[in-house]
Structures are given as C-alpha cells and as structure tokens.
Amino acid sequence: MDTDPVVPAWPIVHIELLSDDVVRVDGEEIAVPPGDSARQAALAKAAETARLLRRPVRAEAVEPNGTTFPLIVAADATVTEAGEPSPAPAARRRLLGRSRSAPAKKAPSRPSAPVPTIPPAPEPDQRNNAAPALGIPTPPTPAHPIEIPHDRQPGRPHTAAKNTSPVAPVAPPTPRHSPAITHPEDEPEAFTAPGTHASERVAQVARAVQAGDLDEAMALAVSWETDQEATATPDTSGLAREVQAYVTLLTGRPEVAVGLFVSAITMRKSTPGDTEAIRLADNALYSWLQVPDHRSRTDLGELVLSAYATTTPGHPAEQFIRGHMA
C-alpha cells in the first residue's frame, strides 16, 4: 500500500479493543472468527468499508490501555499508521504488534469549529419519546428496509415486495421547493428519471436488492461508476454515486451513506437552489440520523452541514443538526 495516501477525512472507523477477544467497531461489538484475534477481526471490518468505497479509509484504534492509533486501512486489510499514537509511551504495545511502516502523511485535521460532545442517545425504542431541538421528533428506526428507488418518483420509496420486477422509469417530476425540516424521519427520496442506459443500470441494481442479494447490488452500483471512469465519461449527475449511497444504507452502514450522498452533491458541481442537490442533502441528513456511534455522528455532522451550506445556505436543517450535535 502507498505509504503516503491521500485519504479523505470521512468516514473514520472507530475501533475499541476491549480485550484480546472483545472488540467494538463503530460502537458495535463484532464477532471474532475462530483462529483470528480481535485486532484482525476489527481491521477486517474496517476493510469492508474500504472495499465499499473502493479506496482506503481512516480509522482510530483504541487499545485497552487507552492508547489511540490513527490508521489507514486498505480494501485488502493492509494497514498503515497515519500519525503518532496518543498517548504514545514507548513501552506500550502497538495495535499491529509490529514496528511502524514508513511514515504516512498525517491525517487531515478535523474541522476547526469546536463541537461539543453529545450525550448518549436513547435506545431505538425510546427515540420517539425524545423531543430534540425545534420540537422535531428524532426518527425511529425504519420498520422496513428502504427500497432502491427504481420507480424514480419523489417521496418515500415503497417497501420492496418479494419477487417483484422493478417498475419502468417514469418522466421526471416537477422540481419541488425544499420544505422546512419538519419530518427528518422521512426515508430518502427517489431521484429524477435518468436516460435509457442509466435506467437499465438502476433496474439491475433494483432486481438484486429485491432478490435480497445486497452484495451483488453493491457490486453492480460500483461497476457502473467504474465503467464511467474507464470510458472517461464523468457522471456529472452523481446518479451512480447516489445509487451506491442507497444500497450502502440498506447494508446498515449509514455513516458511509452520508459521505456518498454528500459526494454526489460535489459531483453535480451544485450551486444554491439545485433541487436535486437539496434532495441529496436531505437524504444525507436522514442517513446521519441513523448513525448509532456518537463520535462518528459528531464527525459526520460537519459534513452534512457543508452539504446544506452548498445547496441552501441558512436551511432550517443546519440548526437542527447543530442541536443534535450539542
């Protein structure tokens, strides 16, 4: 692996090594396969995110003694240290159990604006009873998985029915104005109708989702963008990236979906008032609210704020997000 990679600041995979047999990744305790160590299992989990994004990702690994190691994890689980551990007494054992590799480029600094630590979130079944800032209800965990938006119509995606064929794309809807943030629990909205070739790609992904094969759905979504890169045909609509974001959300990785939705806005080279970009920002907000790990949510909150700053400066969502980061 390149020892000096340029790796974006998002997402940061948080690894907590509790013992030689117990480890949490992004707040979730993960199973350690027989014959593997907790470290290996954690790094393999981080590598899944790298494969999903088709690039290395940053990670912060915390040893039982409190030492934190900034790392860069590649898709093949190759690891490079991304800076000095903190604290870093020489006698302490390193996460990888080996000497350091060649120095990697230091990780980018986090946003300079001070962000207070958020208190522990209530359990999912308690969220509807909470009354966050602006009187906006915190969204409950969706009762059904979100369907890949093959019908291309705005509004909530329909729940995917088993063994059904995707609906053919329809004409683009009339552009809508961005509403005030009153129901951030609304599931991500579908996007406007693409061209014929893109419609075929979306239909392929939709069929894989409906068949329950999310690995195949992700592979199809990623190959779509890879093919565009190979033919030097940039996706200025961000549609392929958005489809990846939907599938990623279905796989239970909302923290990654946030970044994908926001990067789709960047690909559009959006300017204020772009209704499609505003919809993508709304979908990034929805994904952000599903992130269970408090540290990840705080890190990603600045990313969602940047999405609204690009599309609709002064949007009510900005106050809502800051209220949930406090």
N, C-alpha and C positions, 0 to 999 in steps of 0.2 A: 504493500500500500504506500502511496505517496506520503512522505513524512511531513509535507508542508501543504496539506489540502486546504482549499478554500471551502469551508463548510458553513452554510447559513446558521444563524443563531437559533432557529427553530427546527424541529422540536428539540427539547433537551430531555433525554430519557433519564429518569431518576431511579437509581439503583440503591437499595438499602440492604446491606449484608448483615443480617441479624445474628447468624451463627454459621458454622460450616455447612449446615443442612437447611437453613431457612433464609429466604431472600424475598424482598418485595421489589417489584418493578412498577414504577408509576403508581405506587400506592396499593398494588395488588400482589398478594403473596402467590408465587408461582411454584408449580410442581418441579422438583428436581429429578430428572430421569435417573434410573439406576445406573451407577457407574460414573455419573457426572458429579461435579462439585456444584455448590450453589453459585459460585462465580461463573462457571461455564454456562449454567442454565440462564443466568441473568444476561450475560453477553450474547447468548443465542437469541434471547428475546429482543434485545436491542437491535440485533442484526436483522430481525424480521422487519422492523421499521425502516432500516436502511434499504432492504430489498423492495419494500413497498414504494419508497421514494426514488429508487434507482440511484442513490448516492449515499455517501457516508453521513452519519448523524452524530450529534454531540450527546454525551452522556455525563452524568455526575454520579460517581460511585462512592458510597459512604461505607467505610469499614466499621466493624463493631466498636472499635476504639474511638470513632468519631472522625478519623481522617477522611477527607473528601478528595477524590481524584477526578479531575476533569479529563475526559477521554473522548476520542473519536473512534466510532465503531463502523466498520465497513460491512457491506452486504454478506461477505463471507466470514464474518465474525472476527476479522483481523482488527486488532486494537492498537491505537497509538495514543500515548499520553499527550494531552493538549495543553499542558501547563504544569505548574508546580502544585503538589498536593497541599491542602490546608486543613489543619496544621501539618507541618512536614518535618518532624523529628527524624533523624537519620536511622534510628533504631527500629522504627516501625516498619512492619511488613507491608509491601505494596500489594495492591489488589491482584496484579497479574502474576505475582510470585517470581518475577524475573527483573533483570536490570532494565533501565529505561531504554527505549529506542532513540533514534536520532531526534533531536528536539523538533517538536511540531510548532507550527505557527500558533501563537497564543490565541485563545478563544476571544471573539469579539466581546467587548464589554456590554453589559446589559443596559437597557435604557436608563438615561441619567435621571429621569424624574423619579423621586422617591416613591416607592409603592409600599404601603403598609401591609403587614401580614394579615391574611384573612383568617377568621376563626374557623374551627372545624365545621364543615357543612352538615346539616341534618341527614339522617338516613333517607333513602329514596322515598319510603312510605310516609315520611314526615314532611316532605318538601311542600306539599300543597297547603300545609298549615302555617308555613312561614310567610311573613309579609315584608318583603325586601323594599328597597328604596323606590319611591314614586308609586307605591301601592301596587306594584306589578307582581303577580304571582310567579314564584320560581317554578319552572316547568317540571312536571313529573316525568319519570322515566316512561318513554313511549310504550304503550301496551303491545304494539305490533311493530315489527321492523319496517323501516322506510323502504318503499319500493323504488327501484331505479326509475326515473321519470320518463318512461318510454312514450307516454301519451302526450308529452310536450305541452300540456296545458298548465296555466298558472294555478296557484292554490295548493292545497295539501295533496301530496301524492296519495293515490289509493293504496290500500293494503293489497299486497301481491297475493293473488289466488293461485293455488297449486295447479299445475298442468294447464295453464292458460297461455295463449300466444300473445305477444306484445301487440298493442294497438298501433296502427299505422300513424305516423306523424300527421298533425293537422296544421292548418295555417297558423302563422304567428299571431299571438294575442295582441290586442291593442295595448300599447305601453301604458303602465299604470304609474301613479304617483306613489312615492314611498310613504306608507302610513306611519303614524306615531307608534312608538313601541308600546303597545298595549297587550300583545299576546306573543311574547318571545318563545312561548312553548310550541307555537305552530311549527310543524315539521317543514323541512326545506322545500321551497317551491320549485316547480319544474321550470325548465328553460324554454326559450322560443324555438320554433321549428327550424332544424338545420337543413342543409342541402341533401340531395339524394344519397350521396356517398356517406355522409355523416349519419344519416338516418339508418343506413344499413349497419353501421358500426354500433350505434346505440341499440338497435334491435338485437344484435348478437350479445351484447352485454346483458340486456334485459332477459333474454332467454336463459342465460347462465344463472342470473340471480333467481329467476323463478324456479329453476331446477335445483336451487339450493347449493350450487357449486360456486361459492364466492371466490375461491382461488382462481378458477377459470375466468370468472367475471373480471377480477383484477388483472389477470394476465392479458385479457382482451383490451381492457381500458389502457393499460400501459403500452401495449404493442401499437395501438392507434397513434399515440404521441410519438413513439419511436419511429414509426413509418413516416410520419411527417418530417421528423428531423432528418431521416435518411434521404428524403427527396428534396430537402431544403425548402419545404413548404411550411412556413411558420403558421401556427394556429393563433391568429390574431383575435379570435372569438373567445379563446380559453375554454372551448367546449370539451375537448378531450380531457383537459385537466379537471374540469368540473365533474365529469363522469367518474374520474378516479376518486374525487372527493366523496361522491355519493356512495360508491362501493366501499371506500375506506370507513365511512360512518357505519355502514352495515356490518363491517367486520369488528366493530367495537373499539375503534381507535379514533375517538373524536378529536384528540389532541393533534393527530396528524391531519384529519379532515379540515381543521381550522386553517392550517397553513396552506393546504391545497386550494381551498376556496379563495383565500386571500391572494395566492399566487395567480389564480385565474383572473383576478381583477387586474393584476400587474400586466399579464399577457395581453389584456384588452387595451392597454395604454389608455385607461379610462380617465375621463375628465368629470368634474362635478355635474350631476344631473343625468348621468348614464344610468337608465333604469335597470338594465341588465346587471350592471356592476352593483347597484344598490341591492338588488335581489341576492347577489352573491355575498355581499356584506351581511345581509340578514341571515343567510344560511351559515356563514362563519360564526355569527352570534349564537345561533341555535346549537351548533356543534360545540362551541366554547362552554355553553351552559351544561353540556353533558360530561365535561371533563371532571372525573372524580378526584384527581390528585390536586391538592390546594396549591402546591408550588408550581405545577405545570399550568394551572389556570391563571395564576398571577403572571407568569412569564408570557403566556399567550394573550392575556388581556390587552397588553400594549399593541399586539399585532392586530387584534380586532379593532381597536381604536384607530389604528392607522388606516384600516380599510374604510371606515366611515369618514375619516378626515379627507381621504381621496375622493370619495363619491358624493358625500353630502356633509360638508363641514357644519358643525352645530347640530347634528342629528340628535334627537332625544335619546338614542341608544348610547351615546357617549356618557351621559350622566348615569344611565342605568348600569353600564359596565363598571364605571368607577365606583358606584355604590356597592357592587358585588366584589370588588377588589379590596374594599376597605375592611 
